[in-house]
Amino acid sequence: MDTNSLMEQILAKDNLNKAYLQVIRNKGAEGVDGMEYTELGEYLLKNGETIKEQLRTRKYNRNQ
């Protein structure tokens, strides 16, 4: 399996939007970073593209 292709499928806009909407519908529990689901939208607008690029290049660190 081509891992680059899989990563692009994971990071596809439709897939990420579905995941985001599911978190909002479920009123998702805060993660290890302590962020509440109500803060997620603004955070993703500000940092989403950077996070996706870090994931593509395998340089993502949740502690940043």
C-alpha positions in Angstrom: 0.0 0.0 0.0 1.2 3.5 -0.9 1.4 5.4 2.4 1.5 8.8 0.6 -1.8 7.9 -1.1 -3.3 6.8 2.2 -2.2 10.0 3.9 -3.8 12.1 1.1 -7.1 10.2 1.5 -7.0 10.9 5.2 -6.2 14.6 4.7 -8.8 15.0 1.9 -11.0 18.0 2.6 -14.2 15.9 2.6 -12.8 13.4 5.0 -11.6 16.0 7.4 -14.9 17.9 7.3 -16.8 14.7 8.0 -14.5 14.0 11.0 -14.9 17.6 12.3 -18.7 17.5 12.0 -18.8 14.1 13.9 -16.7 15.6 16.7 -19.1 18.6 17.0 -22.2 16.4 16.8 -20.8 14.1 19.6 -19.6 17.1 21.6 -16.3 15.3 21.7 -14.3 15.0 24.9 -11.2 17.1 25.2 -8.0 15.5 24.1 -4.6 15.2 25.7 -4.1 18.9 24.8 -7.1 19.9 27.0 -8.8 21.6 24.0 -12.6 21.4 24.1 -14.6 20.7 21.0 -16.0 24.3 21.0 -12.4 25.6 20.4 -11.6 23.2 17.6 -13.1 25.2 14.6 -11.1 28.4 15.3 -8.0 26.4 16.0 -8.3 24.5 12.7 -8.9 27.6 10.8 -5.7 29.1 12.2 -3.5 26.0 12.2 -5.1 23.4 9.9 -2.9 23.8 6.8 0.3 23.7 8.9 -0.9 20.6 10.7 -1.7 18.9 7.4 1.8 19.7 6.0 3.5 18.5 9.1 1.5 15.2 8.8 2.5 14.9 5.1 6.2 15.4 6.0 6.0 13.3 9.2 7.1 16.3 11.3 3.9 16.6 13.3 4.3 17.0 17.1 1.1 17.3 19.1 3.1 19.2 21.8 4.0 22.2 19.7 
